[in-house]
Amino acid sequence: MTPQSIVFLVLLVLIVLLLALVDRLLRPTLRGLLEELAGLPVATDFYLRSFLLVIVLVGFAGVLGAGHSDLKDGAHLMEYVWSVAGGL
């Protein structure tokens, strides 16, 4: 595996975990807010799904848009760490 693919996979896993955490933390309070404001269960479900779709697309756009072409085959571990941090 190339260094670029390793960094891409690490970023992808981290983004998926981060998105799951954000969704898990915000969904209950967002559901309560939407139920209070809209009063329609169908609207609440729609807005929650829309919110999830937006954060997933933004997260994946960040991973796909991060460039890692500057890593060489003999790169040190710290270069990988900085590349992953730059992608987040």
PDB file as gemmi writes it, atoms N, CA and C in Angstrom:
CRYST1    1.000    1.000    1.000  90.00  90.00  90.00 P 1                      
ATOM      1  N   MET A   1       0.846  -1.184   0.000  1.00  0.00           N  
ATOM      2  CA  MET A   1       0.000   0.000   0.000  1.00  0.00           C  
ATOM      3  C   MET A   1       0.888   1.244   0.000  1.00  0.00           C  
ATOM      4  N   THR A   2       0.440   2.223  -0.717  1.00  0.00           N  
ATOM      5  CA  THR A   2       1.183   3.472  -0.773  1.00  0.00           C  
ATOM      6  C   THR A   2       0.890   4.314   0.462  1.00  0.00           C  
ATOM      7  N   PRO A   3       1.767   5.231   0.788  1.00  0.00           N  
ATOM      8  CA  PRO A   3       1.509   6.105   1.943  1.00  0.00           C  
ATOM      9  C   PRO A   3       0.222   6.913   1.783  1.00  0.00           C  
ATOM     10  N   GLN A   4      -0.091   7.317   0.569  1.00  0.00           N  
ATOM     11  CA  GLN A   4      -1.302   8.096   0.335  1.00  0.00           C  
ATOM     12  C   GLN A   4      -2.555   7.271   0.649  1.00  0.00           C  
ATOM     13  N   SER A   5      -2.554   5.998   0.293  1.00  0.00           N  
ATOM     14  CA  SER A   5      -3.727   5.169   0.554  1.00  0.00           C  
ATOM     15  C   SER A   5      -3.874   4.873   2.044  1.00  0.00           C  
ATOM     16  N   ILE A   6      -2.757   4.739   2.746  1.00  0.00           N  
ATOM     17  CA  ILE A   6      -2.827   4.505   4.191  1.00  0.00           C  
ATOM     18  C   ILE A   6      -3.426   5.724   4.891  1.00  0.00           C  
ATOM     19  N   VAL A   7      -2.960   6.902   4.532  1.00  0.00           N  
ATOM     20  CA  VAL A   7      -3.481   8.130   5.139  1.00  0.00           C  
ATOM     21  C   VAL A   7      -4.954   8.300   4.781  1.00  0.00           C  
ATOM     22  N   PHE A   8      -5.315   7.994   3.540  1.00  0.00           N  
ATOM     23  CA  PHE A   8      -6.717   8.105   3.123  1.00  0.00           C  
ATOM     24  C   PHE A   8      -7.601   7.181   3.950  1.00  0.00           C  
ATOM     25  N   LEU A   9      -7.180   5.947   4.151  1.00  0.00           N  
ATOM     26  CA  LEU A   9      -7.980   4.998   4.936  1.00  0.00           C  
ATOM     27  C   LEU A   9      -8.095   5.426   6.396  1.00  0.00           C  
ATOM     28  N   VAL A  10      -6.995   5.919   6.962  1.00  0.00           N  
ATOM     29  CA  VAL A  10      -7.041   6.397   8.348  1.00  0.00           C  
ATOM     30  C   VAL A  10      -8.003   7.575   8.468  1.00  0.00           C  
ATOM     31  N   LEU A  11      -7.909   8.514   7.524  1.00  0.00           N  
ATOM     32  CA  LEU A  11      -8.824   9.661   7.541  1.00  0.00           C  
ATOM     33  C   LEU A  11     -10.273   9.223   7.380  1.00  0.00           C  
ATOM     34  N   LEU A  12     -10.516   8.285   6.503  1.00  0.00           N  
ATOM     35  CA  LEU A  12     -11.881   7.806   6.273  1.00  0.00           C  
ATOM     36  C   LEU A  12     -12.463   7.183   7.536  1.00  0.00           C  
ATOM     37  N   VAL A  13     -11.677   6.369   8.211  1.00  0.00           N  
ATOM     38  CA  VAL A  13     -12.142   5.745   9.453  1.00  0.00           C  
ATOM     39  C   VAL A  13     -12.386   6.802  10.522  1.00  0.00           C  
ATOM     40  N   LEU A  14     -11.461   7.750  10.668  1.00  0.00           N  
ATOM     41  CA  LEU A  14     -11.636   8.802  11.678  1.00  0.00           C  
ATOM     42  C   LEU A  14     -12.860   9.667  11.394  1.00  0.00           C  
ATOM     43  N   ILE A  15     -13.079   9.997  10.134  1.00  0.00           N  
ATOM     44  CA  ILE A  15     -14.241  10.817   9.787  1.00  0.00           C  
ATOM     45  C   ILE A  15     -15.534  10.069  10.061  1.00  0.00           C  
ATOM     46  N   VAL A  16     -15.587   8.787   9.733  1.00  0.00           N  
ATOM     47  CA  VAL A  16     -16.797   8.005   9.992  1.00  0.00           C  
ATOM     48  C   VAL A  16     -17.078   7.945  11.492  1.00  0.00           C  
ATOM     49  N   LEU A  17     -16.046   7.722  12.288  1.00  0.00           N  
ATOM     50  CA  LEU A  17     -16.230   7.699  13.744  1.00  0.00           C  
ATOM     51  C   LEU A  17     -16.668   9.061  14.281  1.00  0.00           C  
ATOM     52  N   LEU A  18     -16.071  10.121  13.757  1.00  0.00           N  
ATOM     53  CA  LEU A  18     -16.438  11.467  14.188  1.00  0.00           C  
ATOM     54  C   LEU A  18     -17.875  11.806  13.793  1.00  0.00           C  
ATOM     55  N   LEU A  19     -18.275  11.416  12.602  1.00  0.00           N  
ATOM     56  CA  LEU A  19     -19.652  11.660  12.173  1.00  0.00           C  
ATOM     57  C   LEU A  19     -20.649  10.885  13.020  1.00  0.00           C  
ATOM     58  N   ALA A  20     -20.319   9.647  13.359  1.00  0.00           N  
ATOM     59  CA  ALA A  20     -21.202   8.863  14.224  1.00  0.00           C  
ATOM     60  C   ALA A  20     -21.310   9.500  15.607  1.00  0.00           C  
ATOM     61  N   LEU A  21     -20.214  10.028  16.119  1.00  0.00           N  
ATOM     62  CA  LEU A  21     -20.239  10.688  17.423  1.00  0.00           C  
ATOM     63  C   LEU A  21     -21.082  11.966  17.390  1.00  0.00           C  
ATOM     64  N   VAL A  22     -20.891  12.769  16.359  1.00  0.00           N  
ATOM     65  CA  VAL A  22     -21.673  14.004  16.237  1.00  0.00           C  
ATOM     66  C   VAL A  22     -23.159  13.685  16.104  1.00  0.00           C  
ATOM     67  N   ASP A  23     -23.477  12.692  15.301  1.00  0.00           N  
ATOM     68  CA  ASP A  23     -24.881  12.311  15.137  1.00  0.00           C  
ATOM     69  C   ASP A  23     -25.463  11.795  16.447  1.00  0.00           C  
ATOM     70  N   ARG A  24     -24.700  10.971  17.154  1.00  0.00           N  
ATOM     71  CA  ARG A  24     -25.178  10.402  18.414  1.00  0.00           C  
ATOM     72  C   ARG A  24     -25.389  11.493  19.477  1.00  0.00           C  
ATOM     73  N   LEU A  25     -24.527  12.499  19.485  1.00  0.00           N  
ATOM     74  CA  LEU A  25     -24.642  13.560  20.486  1.00  0.00           C  
ATOM     75  C   LEU A  25     -25.744  14.561  20.163  1.00  0.00           C  
ATOM     76  N   LEU A  26     -25.930  14.880  18.893  1.00  0.00           N  
ATOM     77  CA  LEU A  26     -26.871  15.932  18.529  1.00  0.00           C  
ATOM     78  C   LEU A  26     -28.287  15.451  18.226  1.00  0.00           C  
ATOM     79  N   ARG A  27     -28.453  14.195  17.836  1.00  0.00           N  
ATOM     80  CA  ARG A  27     -29.762  13.712  17.405  1.00  0.00           C  
ATOM     81  C   ARG A  27     -30.863  13.858  18.472  1.00  0.00           C  
ATOM     82  N   PRO A  28     -30.650  13.480  19.727  1.00  0.00           N  
ATOM     83  CA  PRO A  28     -31.753  13.592  20.698  1.00  0.00           C  
ATOM     84  C   PRO A  28     -32.211  15.041  20.927  1.00  0.00           C  
ATOM     85  N   THR A  29     -31.270  15.952  21.091  1.00  0.00           N  
ATOM     86  CA  THR A  29     -31.671  17.335  21.333  1.00  0.00           C  
ATOM     87  C   THR A  29     -32.251  17.977  20.077  1.00  0.00           C  
ATOM     88  N   LEU A  30     -31.702  17.624  18.925  1.00  0.00           N  
ATOM     89  CA  LEU A  30     -32.249  18.147  17.676  1.00  0.00           C  
ATOM     90  C   LEU A  30     -33.651  17.617  17.434  1.00  0.00           C  
ATOM     91  N   ARG A  31     -33.891  16.349  17.758  1.00  0.00           N  
ATOM     92  CA  ARG A  31     -35.235  15.778  17.610  1.00  0.00           C  
ATOM     93  C   ARG A  31     -36.228  16.510  18.513  1.00  0.00           C  
ATOM     94  N   GLY A  32     -35.828  16.757  19.760  1.00  0.00           N  
ATOM     95  CA  GLY A  32     -36.714  17.473  20.670  1.00  0.00           C  
ATOM     96  C   GLY A  32     -37.010  18.880  20.190  1.00  0.00           C  
ATOM     97  N   LEU A  33     -36.002  19.567  19.693  1.00  0.00           N  
ATOM     98  CA  LEU A  33     -36.193  20.916  19.171  1.00  0.00           C  
ATOM     99  C   LEU A  33     -37.123  20.918  17.959  1.00  0.00           C  
ATOM    100  N   LEU A  34     -36.891  19.994  17.047  1.00  0.00           N  
ATOM    101  CA  LEU A  34     -37.726  19.946  15.846  1.00  0.00           C  
ATOM    102  C   LEU A  34     -39.162  19.547  16.162  1.00  0.00           C  
ATOM    103  N   GLU A  35     -39.351  18.635  17.092  1.00  0.00           N  
ATOM    104  CA  GLU A  35     -40.717  18.264  17.481  1.00  0.00           C  
ATOM    105  C   GLU A  35     -41.439  19.444  18.122  1.00  0.00           C  
ATOM    106  N   GLU A  36     -40.700  20.227  18.894  1.00  0.00           N  
ATOM    107  CA  GLU A  36     -41.293  21.402  19.538  1.00  0.00           C  
ATOM    108  C   GLU A  36     -41.639  22.480  18.518  1.00  0.00           C  
ATOM    109  N   LEU A  37     -40.750  22.692  17.552  1.00  0.00           N  
ATOM    110  CA  LEU A  37     -40.967  23.757  16.572  1.00  0.00           C  
ATOM    111  C   LEU A  37     -41.954  23.358  15.483  1.00  0.00           C  
ATOM    112  N   ALA A  38     -41.770  22.184  14.913  1.00  0.00           N  
ATOM    113  CA  ALA A  38     -42.597  21.787  13.768  1.00  0.00           C  
ATOM    114  C   ALA A  38     -43.898  21.141  14.209  1.00  0.00           C  
ATOM    115  N   GLY A  39     -43.832  20.265  15.173  1.00  0.00           N  
ATOM    116  CA  GLY A  39     -45.030  19.591  15.628  1.00  0.00           C  
ATOM    117  C   GLY A  39     -45.507  18.500  14.679  1.00  0.00           C  
ATOM    118  N   LEU A  40     -44.752  18.217  13.654  1.00  0.00           N  
ATOM    119  CA  LEU A  40     -45.101  17.177  12.694  1.00  0.00           C  
ATOM    120  C   LEU A  40     -44.025  16.095  12.721  1.00  0.00           C  
ATOM    121  N   PRO A  41     -44.391  14.865  13.036  1.00  0.00           N  
ATOM    122  CA  PRO A  41     -43.381  13.797  13.081  1.00  0.00           C  
ATOM    123  C   PRO A  41     -42.683  13.576  11.732  1.00  0.00           C  
ATOM    124  N   VAL A  42     -43.423  13.744  10.656  1.00  0.00           N  
ATOM    125  CA  VAL A  42     -42.838  13.545   9.326  1.00  0.00           C  
ATOM    126  C   VAL A  42     -41.783  14.621   9.050  1.00  0.00           C  
ATOM    127  N   ALA A  43     -42.051  15.851   9.447  1.00  0.00           N  
ATOM    128  CA  ALA A  43     -41.083  16.933   9.245  1.00  0.00           C  
ATOM    129  C   ALA A  43     -39.844  16.715  10.104  1.00  0.00           C  
ATOM    130  N   THR A  44     -40.043  16.233  11.315  1.00  0.00           N  
ATOM    131  CA  THR A  44     -38.905  15.957  12.192  1.00  0.00           C  
ATOM    132  C   THR A  44     -37.995  14.900  11.584  1.00  0.00           C  
ATOM    133  N   ASP A  45     -38.576  13.815  11.088  1.00  0.00           N  
ATOM    134  CA  ASP A  45     -37.770  12.766  10.453  1.00  0.00           C  
ATOM    135  C   ASP A  45     -37.045  13.296   9.219  1.00  0.00           C  
ATOM    136  N   PHE A  46     -37.734  14.105   8.423  1.00  0.00           N  
ATOM    137  CA  PHE A  46     -37.117  14.661   7.221  1.00  0.00           C  
ATOM    138  C   PHE A  46     -35.917  15.528   7.574  1.00  0.00           C  
ATOM    139  N   TYR A  47     -36.067  16.409   8.536  1.00  0.00           N  
ATOM    140  CA  TYR A  47     -34.965  17.306   8.892  1.00  0.00           C  
ATOM    141  C   TYR A  47     -33.806  16.565   9.558  1.00  0.00           C  
ATOM    142  N   LEU A  48     -34.105  15.526  10.338  1.00  0.00           N  
ATOM    143  CA  LEU A  48     -33.029  14.740  10.930  1.00  0.00           C  
ATOM    144  C   LEU A  48     -32.246  13.989   9.850  1.00  0.00           C  
ATOM    145  N   ARG A  49     -32.954  13.430   8.883  1.00  0.00           N  
ATOM    146  CA  ARG A  49     -32.260  12.743   7.777  1.00  0.00           C  
ATOM    147  C   ARG A  49     -31.472  13.728   6.929  1.00  0.00           C  
ATOM    148  N   SER A  50     -32.020  14.904   6.722  1.00  0.00           N  
ATOM    149  CA  SER A  50     -31.302  15.927   5.959  1.00  0.00           C  
ATOM    150  C   SER A  50     -30.041  16.358   6.690  1.00  0.00           C  
ATOM    151  N   PHE A  51     -30.124  16.528   7.996  1.00  0.00           N  
ATOM    152  CA  PHE A  51     -28.957  16.898   8.792  1.00  0.00           C  
ATOM    153  C   PHE A  51     -27.883  15.822   8.695  1.00  0.00           C  
ATOM    154  N   LEU A  52     -28.283  14.549   8.824  1.00  0.00           N  
ATOM    155  CA  LEU A  52     -27.329  13.459   8.729  1.00  0.00           C  
ATOM    156  C   LEU A  52     -26.677  13.416   7.345  1.00  0.00           C  
ATOM    157  N   LEU A  53     -27.458  13.602   6.309  1.00  0.00           N  
ATOM    158  CA  LEU A  53     -26.923  13.597   4.947  1.00  0.00           C  
ATOM    159  C   LEU A  53     -25.907  14.718   4.750  1.00  0.00           C  
ATOM    160  N   VAL A  54     -26.208  15.890   5.269  1.00  0.00           N  
ATOM    161  CA  VAL A  54     -25.302  17.032   5.119  1.00  0.00           C  
ATOM    162  C   VAL A  54     -23.981  16.784   5.843  1.00  0.00           C  
ATOM    163  N   ILE A  55     -24.025  16.305   7.076  1.00  0.00           N  
ATOM    164  CA  ILE A  55     -22.762  16.102   7.787  1.00  0.00           C  
ATOM    165  C   ILE A  55     -21.950  14.965   7.168  1.00  0.00           C  
ATOM    166  N   VAL A  56     -22.617  13.941   6.635  1.00  0.00           N  
ATOM    167  CA  VAL A  56     -21.886  12.857   5.965  1.00  0.00           C  
ATOM    168  C   VAL A  56     -21.214  13.367   4.699  1.00  0.00           C  
ATOM    169  N   LEU A  57     -21.936  14.136   3.895  1.00  0.00           N  
ATOM    170  CA  LEU A  57     -21.354  14.657   2.654  1.00  0.00           C  
ATOM    171  C   LEU A  57     -20.216  15.640   2.927  1.00  0.00           C  
ATOM    172  N   VAL A  58     -20.355  16.466   3.945  1.00  0.00           N  
ATOM    173  CA  VAL A  58     -19.285  17.399   4.295  1.00  0.00           C  
ATOM    174  C   VAL A  58     -18.050  16.639   4.782  1.00  0.00           C  
ATOM    175  N   GLY A  59     -18.265  15.616   5.584  1.00  0.00           N  
ATOM    176  CA  GLY A  59     -17.139  14.815   6.072  1.00  0.00           C  
ATOM    177  C   GLY A  59     -16.404  14.104   4.953  1.00  0.00           C  
ATOM    178  N   PHE A  60     -17.147  13.480   4.049  1.00  0.00           N  
ATOM    179  CA  PHE A  60     -16.506  12.778   2.935  1.00  0.00           C  
ATOM    180  C   PHE A  60     -15.860  13.751   1.952  1.00  0.00           C  
ATOM    181  N   ALA A  61     -16.434  14.918   1.786  1.00  0.00           N  
ATOM    182  CA  ALA A  61     -15.807  15.922   0.918  1.00  0.00           C  
ATOM    183  C   ALA A  61     -14.471  16.361   1.498  1.00  0.00           C  
ATOM    184  N   GLY A  62     -14.410  16.448   2.817  1.00  0.00           N  
ATOM    185  CA  GLY A  62     -13.144  16.798   3.460  1.00  0.00           C  
ATOM    186  C   GLY A  62     -12.085  15.730   3.265  1.00  0.00           C  
ATOM    187  N   VAL A  63     -12.492  14.466   3.340  1.00  0.00           N  
ATOM    188  CA  VAL A  63     -11.539  13.373   3.152  1.00  0.00           C  
ATOM    189  C   VAL A  63     -11.083  13.315   1.700  1.00  0.00           C  
ATOM    190  N   LEU A  64     -12.007  13.426   0.777  1.00  0.00           N  
ATOM    191  CA  LEU A  64     -11.660  13.327  -0.638  1.00  0.00           C  
ATOM    192  C   LEU A  64     -10.891  14.547  -1.128  1.00  0.00           C  
ATOM    193  N   GLY A  65     -11.113  15.691  -0.516  1.00  0.00           N  
ATOM    194  CA  GLY A  65     -10.439  16.910  -0.945  1.00  0.00           C  
ATOM    195  C   GLY A  65      -9.056  17.084  -0.348  1.00  0.00           C  
ATOM    196  N   ALA A  66      -8.724  16.296   0.658  1.00  0.00           N  
ATOM    197  CA  ALA A  66      -7.416  16.422   1.303  1.00  0.00           C  
ATOM    198  C   ALA A  66      -6.350  15.780   0.419  1.00  0.00           C  
ATOM    199  N   GLY A  67      -5.321  16.546   0.108  1.00  0.00           N  
ATOM    200  CA  GLY A  67      -4.246  16.030  -0.737  1.00  0.00           C  
ATOM    201  C   GLY A  67      -3.117  15.447   0.085  1.00  0.00           C  
ATOM    202  N   HIS A  68      -2.661  14.284  -0.295  1.00  0.00           N  
ATOM    203  CA  HIS A  68      -1.574  13.631   0.418  1.00  0.00           C  
ATOM    204  C   HIS A  68      -0.470  13.211  -0.544  1.00  0.00           C  
ATOM    205  N   SER A  69      -0.348  13.911  -1.619  1.00  0.00           N  
ATOM    206  CA  SER A  69       0.630  13.526  -2.628  1.00  0.00           C  
ATOM    207  C   SER A  69       2.054  13.887  -2.216  1.00  0.00           C  
ATOM    208  N   ASP A  70       2.219  14.679  -1.153  1.00  0.00           N  
ATOM    209  CA  ASP A  70       3.554  15.093  -0.750  1.00  0.00           C  
ATOM    210  C   ASP A  70       4.279  14.035   0.093  1.00  0.00           C  
ATOM    211  N   LEU A  71       3.583  12.952   0.459  1.00  0.00           N  
ATOM    212  CA  LEU A  71       4.217  11.904   1.253  1.00  0.00           C  
ATOM    213  C   LEU A  71       5.050  10.991   0.351  1.00  0.00           C  
ATOM    214  N   LYS A  72       6.258  10.724   0.771  1.00  0.00           N  
ATOM    215  CA  LYS A  72       7.152   9.831   0.037  1.00  0.00           C  
ATOM    216  C   LYS A  72       7.079   8.438   0.646  1.00  0.00           C  
ATOM    217  N   ASP A  73       7.632   7.466  -0.023  1.00  0.00           N  
ATOM    218  CA  ASP A  73       7.606   6.092   0.477  1.00  0.00           C  
ATOM    219  C   ASP A  73       8.378   5.931   1.788  1.00  0.00           C  
ATOM    220  N   GLY A  74       9.421   6.692   1.991  1.00  0.00           N  
ATOM    221  CA  GLY A  74      10.210   6.594   3.214  1.00  0.00           C  
ATOM    222  C   GLY A  74       9.846   7.637   4.251  1.00  0.00           C  
ATOM    223  N   ALA A  75       8.610   8.092   4.264  1.00  0.00           N  
ATOM    224  CA  ALA A  75       8.189   9.157   5.178  1.00  0.00           C  
ATOM    225  C   ALA A  75       8.199   8.659   6.625  1.00  0.00           C  
ATOM    226  N   HIS A  76       8.523   9.569   7.525  1.00  0.00           N  
ATOM    227  CA  HIS A  76       8.525   9.252   8.952  1.00  0.00           C  
ATOM    228  C   HIS A  76       7.096   9.280   9.482  1.00  0.00           C  
ATOM    229  N   LEU A  77       6.905   8.667  10.639  1.00  0.00           N  
ATOM    230  CA  LEU A  77       5.582   8.577  11.245  1.00  0.00           C  
ATOM    231  C   LEU A  77       4.964   9.954  11.472  1.00  0.00           C  
ATOM    232  N   MET A  78       5.760  10.917  11.876  1.00  0.00           N  
ATOM    233  CA  MET A  78       5.232  12.254  12.173  1.00  0.00           C  
ATOM    234  C   MET A  78       4.672  12.912  10.912  1.00  0.00           C  
ATOM    235  N   GLU A  79       5.212  12.604   9.754  1.00  0.00           N  
ATOM    236  CA  GLU A  79       4.678  13.149   8.511  1.00  0.00           C  
ATOM    237  C   GLU A  79       3.274  12.608   8.243  1.00  0.00           C  
ATOM    238  N   TYR A  80       3.054  11.334   8.578  1.00  0.00           N  
ATOM    239  CA  TYR A  80       1.719  10.760   8.454  1.00  0.00           C  
ATOM    240  C   TYR A  80       0.751  11.434   9.422  1.00  0.00           C  
ATOM    241  N   VAL A  81       1.213  11.650  10.633  1.00  0.00           N  
ATOM    242  CA  VAL A  81       0.360  12.284  11.657  1.00  0.00           C  
ATOM    243  C   VAL A  81      -0.051  13.685  11.198  1.00  0.00           C  
ATOM    244  N   TRP A  82       0.898  14.448  10.682  1.00  0.00           N  
ATOM    245  CA  TRP A  82       0.583  15.799  10.226  1.00  0.00           C  
ATOM    246  C   TRP A  82      -0.336  15.771   9.011  1.00  0.00           C  
ATOM    247  N   SER A  83      -0.193  14.794   8.156  1.00  0.00           N  
ATOM    248  CA  SER A  83      -1.062  14.683   6.989  1.00  0.00           C  
ATOM    249  C   SER A  83      -2.499  14.344   7.408  1.00  0.00           C  
ATOM    250  N   VAL A  84      -2.647  13.433   8.357  1.00  0.00           N  
ATOM    251  CA  VAL A  84      -3.983  13.093   8.859  1.00  0.00           C  
ATOM    252  C   VAL A  84      -4.597  14.298   9.561  1.00  0.00           C  
ATOM    253  N   ALA A  85      -3.815  14.982  10.384  1.00  0.00           N  
ATOM    254  CA  ALA A  85      -4.319  16.177  11.090  1.00  0.00           C  
ATOM    255  C   ALA A  85      -4.729  17.260  10.097  1.00  0.00           C  
ATOM    256  N   GLY A  86      -3.984  17.414   9.027  1.00  0.00           N  
ATOM    257  CA  GLY A  86      -4.346  18.404   8.008  1.00  0.00           C  
ATOM    258  C   GLY A  86      -5.623  18.022   7.291  1.00  0.00           C  
ATOM    259  N   GLY A  87      -5.871  16.731   7.141  1.00  0.00           N  
ATOM    260  CA  GLY A  87      -7.101  16.289   6.495  1.00  0.00           C  
ATOM    261  C   GLY A  87      -8.330  16.429   7.363  1.00  0.00           C  
ATOM    262  N   LEU A  88      -8.144  16.422   8.677  1.00  0.00           N  
ATOM    263  CA  LEU A  88      -9.285  16.583   9.574  1.00  0.00           C  
ATOM    264  C   LEU A  88      -9.679  18.032   9.678  1.00  0.00           C  
TER     265      LEU A  88                                                      
END                                                                             
